[in-house]
Amino acid sequence: MEFVECTYYVESAMPIDRAARAIAAEQSTGTWTDISTKEKEVDERLGARVIDIDGSNVKIGFPIDLFEIDNIPQFLATVAGNLFGLGALKNVRLIEIKLPKSFLSEFKGPRFGIGGIRKKVGTLNEGRAHVGTIIKPKVGLSPKETAEVAYNAGIGGCDLIKDDETLTNQAFCPIVERLEKVMEKIDKIKEESGRTVLYAVNITVGAEEIIERADIAMAHGANMLMIDFLTAGFSALKTLRDDDSVNLPIHVHRTMHGAITRNSKHGISMLPLAVIVRLCGGDQLHTGTAKGKMESDLEEVKEINDFLKSDWHSFKKVFPVASGGLHPGVVPYEINAFGNDVVLQAGGGIHGHPDGTTTGAKAMRQAVDATRKNIPLEKYSLDHPELLRALEKWGRKVDWSELYGK
Amino acid sequence: MEFVECTYYVESAMPIDRAARAIAAEQSTGTWTDISTKEKEVDERLGARVIDIDGSNVKIGFPIDLFEIDNIPQFLATVAGNLFGLGALKNVRLIEIKLPKSFLSEFKGPRFGIGGIRKKVGTLNEGRAHVGTIIKPKVGLSPKETAEVAYNAGIGGCDLIKDDETLTNQAFCPIVERLEKVMEKIDKIKEESGRTVLYAVNITVGAEEIIERADIAMAHGANMLMIDFLTAGFSALKTLRDDDSVNLPIHVHRTMHGAITRNSKHGISMLPLAVIVRLCGGDQLHTGTAKGKMESDLEEVKEINDFLKSDWHSFKKVFPVASGGLHPGVVPYEINAFGNDVVLQAGGGIHGHPDGTTTGAKAMRQAVDATRKNIPLEKYSLDHPELLRALEKWGRKVDWSELYGK
């Protein structure tokens, strides 16, 4: 029999082996009291097994027949369901998922992946880190104003422009008009510079409407789609990927993840979430930064990025996105940590440049170039004034608790 | 201007007023660095405001125009999005949501509510607590075996029978065959006893398929639907409610909530989640127990249940469900804590009765009757042997850390 293997960090007043058995029981065939002989037969066939115990980490094997495989909500209910509430456990955290081949075969994985996106943008040979930005102010601009900012960022050198996660289809910036205006500018950049800039338009909405919104986006010229997989639900991402008419790369944001991932002893680690995102077809995924404003454990982010870029089944590789408080001064840290297969996304760190968005985008690209050539930013900035101005403003790092919310 | 008001518990190395402003900025128009004068104009129009600070609790007002109102993922991105990951905050927990009338008016709330469900079951006048059960073993039974257990529970006195949250449409128990077999037994119970028993068939699946699955359930005679709102996504619940063809009450389960709600300093409290469930149309919702196996704060559960049963806009009231480790011996605790408008759901506490499921269901109903008549269980059990046997097995309470996982 094949098993889905999940590893949990567990704290309990019970001995660890009994805590492990409690999880296996709660999440498969058991309950808290003895029931009948029937249960023994069922348990042998479908009961989850404790496979291994290593310190506080327990590995549980779930027989594949427990799953309605392509029903992600059912999968989560089984491996990440009631156990988080069990009073007998003090803390429990899902830290790893291993899926058998027969499970993986039901999924398509990324449609484009790192290679497909590089091909679109024209960086397949160059292989450098991509530079992305988010429109700022993140909400409140009109479609025309949004397009202006997008043009300024793109012409300056950004490879990717994305909507804020809170911007979908509000009255102050309707999605159709926004998309039309931005894509006009994306076309203009192409004409003027020959470069393809991706615009990840945020089509996040419930899965019941996601294809409809993707169709609208495609009808108005979108070249990339953005979705928030936790608020919209994994099935919205999978629905997008599984629909053959949606022939665009998918930029996957993870807003709300901190509610689930941040406590290091409880909840769900980002890694298993990243596994499901790759499975369901995300082409880009936000995973954290080396030096940013969001709480982030560098070793953990590296592990996630390594997984996204690893050979896994027949799935294409996912482009990791580092985002949240980046600016030119931290670029070497990010590339040293994650390599060149990363999208370095700067919002304030581009639009907040003293000389404006276009100069800010240039400074970010210069920081990427300097790092690739192994030249210290200070030295490179001597004949790159855009970078120099950025370094003068932000330095190499930022004390977030000082700067944020001033 | 109207505002969505959200209260957050906040811990930060920054002074609380600056932490509050950081949240307001991150979740609306701001970023970590100054950008331009444009931002000031936008901020005045759409920026979230710090309304109040009370100790560690900060209340933020989000202008209504920030929202694409019926897009729940967008709503969550705004009030429960990136803030959980902000490095400048040590802990942050969404504890309350207040919605203005123009927001509420876009939602329908429960289709049936407590009154509608009582009408179906025939307890409108009697007004007693309902008794529910989950099929046990929770997975692994065939449709025919599931139906046998359902019959035994229903004829013994259960008002509600539900699927396990991990049981959807697996090969070992396909939903159509399961539903047909169970509804035959529900009809049989009606013929034999005149009583209507609800069967909450678990149609949890992504929102893209939820109506299809509801249609299948209705075509095969379902009288109640069950959905897990966190794994399937809020939009799946809302889609079910908003579709006029789905004329059945919705039993809402909350598997995975412990990953988000359990840490008392971080994440999202159950109360705001319950607010959204009522808004989106859940008729029953799991909220916790007074004496159960799941971790539960009694005062918090009371507060949630009070909200579900309160007068709120034009929305019908939601039937709270207490579930997880209940048995006849704890019934008085539950009813004393929550009143009679509660569904007391016992799985192991019914099927694990020494004399089997039917006797177990009778014992639960006897415990409800005794409590209504204000008769101590021990006394009532003197001429109710089913209850006596249950009390002999489980007593009045259970040491979960002892019993679970033995």
Interface residues (C-beta under 8 A of the other chain):
Chain A: S12 A13 M14 R18 A19 A20 R21 A22 A25 Q27 S28 T29 G30 T31 W32 T33 D34 I35 S36 K38 E39 V42 D43 R45 L46 D65 L66 F67 E68 N71 I72 P73 Q74 L76 A77 T78 A80 G81 N82 L83 F84 G85 L86 G87 A88 L94 K136 P137 K138 V139 G140 L141 E145 E165 T166 T168 N169 Q170 A171 F172 T204 V205 G206 A207 E208 E209 I210 I211 D228 T231 A232 G233 F234 S235 A236 K238 T239 T255 M256 H257 G258 A259 I260 R262 N263 H266 G267 I268 G292 K293 M294 E295 S296 G324 G325 H327 G347 G348 G349 H351 G352 G356 W394 V398 W400 S401 L403 Y404 G405 K406
Chain B: S12 A13 M14 R18 A19 A20 R21 A22 I23 A25 Q27 S28 T29 G30 T31 W32 T33 D34 I35 S36 K38 E39 V42 D43 R45 L46 D65 L66 F67 E68 N71 I72 P73 Q74 L76 A77 T78 A80 G81 N82 L83 F84 G85 L86 G87 A88 L94 K136 P137 K138 V139 G140 L141 E145 E165 T166 T168 N169 Q170 A171 F172 T204 V205 G206 A207 E208 E209 I210 I211 D228 T231 A232 G233 F234 S235 A236 K238 T239 T255 M256 H257 G258 A259 I260 R262 N263 H266 G267 I268 G292 K293 M294 E295 S296 G324 G325 H327 G347 G348 G349 H351 G352 G356 W394 V398 W400 S401 L403 Y404 G405 K406
